[in-house]
Amino acid sequence: MTSPDASPDIPPESMTPPASSSDPRDVDLSGIRGYLFDLDGVLTPTAVVHMHAWSRLFTPYLEEHGAAPYTDADYFAHIDGKPRYDGVRSLLASRGIVVPEGEVTDAPSADTVHGLGNRKNDAFNATLAEEGVEAYPASVAFLDAVQASGCHVAVVSSSKNAPAVLEAAGLADRFEVVVDGAVAAREGLPGKPQPDTFERAAELLGLPTTVCAVVEDAESGVKAGAAGEFGIVIGVDRGVGRHTLAELGADVIVDELDELIPAVERAAATASTGSATEAAFPSTIREEPV
């Protein structure tokens, strides 16, 4: 990981947040120097693996407790983007079910918040091992364009499985910084929808949040981006819905990230032209006679 003390040179003009736009063809990314990517649902389709794992956990569990059946809508409303144990708490609270907190070391069979969370993690790891995961081609194309433009990148994920997912998807060597659930727990950082993990990623990149873009598909993640002082919040609609993402604070919404490649290339060209002009015509300061 990059040291928090490392501070890439940032020209004053790049400190100005980009103008937001509802149309990805018009969005201004000229002030952005870093991109903070959520993982599941943004870079990789592991959100589907997570959805199936949560369903396998809660479908029989809620039935046993005589509660309303588990649906995909529950995943988006109560679980998506949150740390695992927070997802368990939120879903149980939606059904009025109270269980002991337990301990992180609880067995997956334990009827506790931590036990249920550990049971879900076992299901996720088994599915990932069986099926593997491939990154979204459009997201990889966008990542290529972002890195080619000279911008810095980080992954910010609530999942403690982020390193394993990145490795499985062949993306582990693409990211300077990974702030996942394990890092958040170790450093005592509140998870999404609080902005702390995104802020920490920006710090590790050596960038102010105002020149960083948050790239998210989850309700809690978009809320986290909107709650912080970030340059722009990019929403990727994987099922939450454009209207919801916009209401939660997304500045621009896309179906696939490659829709923003022209904006990235335009921003890079603008930065290159500005640097060339400054080099050719350096500013001078005239000293007034005393």
N, C-alpha and C positions, 0 to 999 in steps of 0.2 A: 504494500500500500504506500501511496505517496505520503510523505511526512506532512502533518498539519501546518508546519512552519514554511513549507515550500509555497511560494506565491508567484505564479506566472505573471509576467509583465502584462498589465491590463491598461490599454490606452484609455484616457478619460472618456472618450466618446462611447466606449463599449459599456460604460456604467449605466447608460440610459436604457431602461426597460423597453423591449420592443412593443410596437403597437399591436394590440390584439385584433384578431379578425376571425369571423365565423367561416370564412372561405380559405382553405389551405393554400390556394393559389395566390392569395394576396397577403398572407401573414408575413410580418417582418421579423426575421430572426437575426438581424444584423448585430444586435447587442449581445447575443448569446455566445458564451465561451465554454459552457459545460452542459451536458445532458445527463439527467439523473433518471435512469430507467427503472421502472418496476420490472419484475421478471415474469411471473406467471400471468399469462394473458397479454403481455406486451411484447416480450422477446420470444417466449416459447408458449406452446399451447398446453402447458402443464396445468393451467386452470381447469381444463377438462379432467385431468387426472385427479386434481384436488376435489372437483365437484363429485366425481364418482366415489372417491374415498369417503367424503362426508356423507354422501347418500347411503353408502353401505353401513356407515356407523349409525346414523340417526333414523333411517327408515324402520329398522326393527326396534330400535330403542324407544322411539316415540309411540310405536304401536303397543309395545309392552306396558307403557305408562298411560295408555288410553288417551293420548294427546292427539291434536290435529296432525294429519300426515305430513311428512317432510316433502318439500317441493323444491325445484330449482330456484324459485323466487326467494326461498329462505336463504339459499346460498348468497345471492346478491344482496339481500337486505341485512343479513345478520353476520355473515362469515367472511365474504370476499375481501381480501386485502388486510385482514386483521391478524395479529399474532394468534397462533393456534388455540391457546387456552382462552383468549378473549373471545374467539369465535364460539367455543363451547359455552362460555358464560352467556353470551348474547343469545344464542339459539335456545338454550334452556330457559332463559328469562322470558323469551317470547311465548313460551308455553306454560309459564308459571311453575316450572319444575325447579326444585331446590335440592342440591346435593352438596356434600362437604367439598371443600377445596382440595383436600388431600395434599400430597407432596409431589414434586417433579419426578421423584423416583417411584411413584405408584405403578403397580403392574397394570398393563392394558386392560385386564379384567376387572379392575377396581371401579366401583360406581362412584367416582369422584370426578371433579373437573379435570384434574391432571390425568387420572386414569383414562377417561374418555379421550382426552387429547392425545395420549400416547397410543391408544387403540387406533385412532385415525392415522397417526403417523406410520404405524406398522402397515396399514392398508395402502397408504401412499407409496411407501418404499417398495412394497411388493409389486404394485402396478408399474412403477417406474422401471424396475428391474426386468419385468416381463415384456413391456411394450417399448421401452426406450422413449426418447423424445427428440424431435427435430425442431430447430428454430423456425419461426415464420420467415419465409423467403423475403417478404416485403420489409420486415423489420431488419433483417440482415443487410438488405440493400440500403436502408436508411442509415444504419450504423456505419456502413462503409463510407457513405457520403459525409456523415458527421465527422468521422475520424480523418477522412481525406481533407476536410476543410480546416483541420488543425485544432478542433475542439476536443475537450477532455470529456471522458465518460465514466459513469459509475452505475452500479446496480444497487437499488434500495429495495429490499424485499423483507416482508414480515416472516418469511419462511426460514427455518433453520436448515432447510435442505437446499438452499440456494447454490452453494458451491458444487454439490453433487449434480444438480440440474444443469448448471453451466457447463460442467465437465461432460455430461452426457450429450449436451447439445453442441459441443465443440466450440463453445464461446468463452471458456475459462481464461484464455490468454488475451482476450480483447478488452478487459476491464482493469483499469488502474486501481479502482476502489470497489469493494463490495461491503455494504452495510446490510447485514441480514439479521434474522431473529437472534442468532447467537451473539452477534456484536451488540445488539440492542440490550440483551439481557446482561451481558458482561459489563457494559458501560452504564447501565441503569437508564437507558433512553426510553421514553414513552413511545409506544408504537403508533401507527396510523390509527385514527385520523389526526393525531398530533403531527406537527411538521418536523419534530426533532431528528428523526433518522435521515430525512432529506437534508436538513441543515448540517448534520454531521458529515454526510457525504460531500457536500460542497466544501466544508472546512478541510477535509482530507485531500480534496483536489486543489486546495489553495485558492479557492475562488469565493467571492462574495455571492450570496444567494441571488442577488439582483441580476447577475449575469448567467444564471443557471435556469434551464428548462426542466420542469418536472413532466415525465411521460408516464401516464397512468391509464388503467382501464377500470379500476375498482372504485366504488363509491368512496370508501374510506381513504383511498390514495388521493383522489381528486380533492377531497376535503382537506387533506394534509397539505397539498400544494397550495390551495387557496388560502389556508390559514397562515402560511409563511410569506415572506417578502421575496418571492421568486420572480424571475423575469417573465415567465409565461408558463401556463399549465396546459399541456397537450393531452387531450382525452382521446383514447382509442376505444371505439364502441365495439365491444365483444359480446354485447347482450344487455348491458345496463340500460342503454337507450340514449339517444342524443339529447333529448329534452332533459333527462335526469342529470347527465354529465354537465350540461350547460348550467342548470340550476345550482349544482354543487360547486361551480366555479371554474370549469374548463374554459379557457380562452379560445381554443380552436379544437375542433373535433374531427377525427378522420376514421374511416373504416380500416385503412391500412396505412402504415407509416410512410410508405414510399410516395404517398400523395404530397409529402412535404419536402421531397428531395429538391424540386426546383427552388423552393424557398431557401434551403440550405446552400445550394450552389450560388444563388443570387447574393446571399449574405456574404459568402466567401469572396465572390468577385468584387463586391462593394468594399470589403476590408482590404483586398489586394490593391484596388485602385487608390484607396485612401492612403495606404502606406507608400505607394509609389509617388503620389503627389506630394506627400509630406517630405519624402527624401529629395525630390527634385526642387521643391520650394520650401526649405526649412524656415520656420518662423523666426523673426528677429525682434529683439527688444531694443528700442531706441532709448538712449539715456538722455534725459533733458539736461541742459547745462545748468550748473549750480549758480 
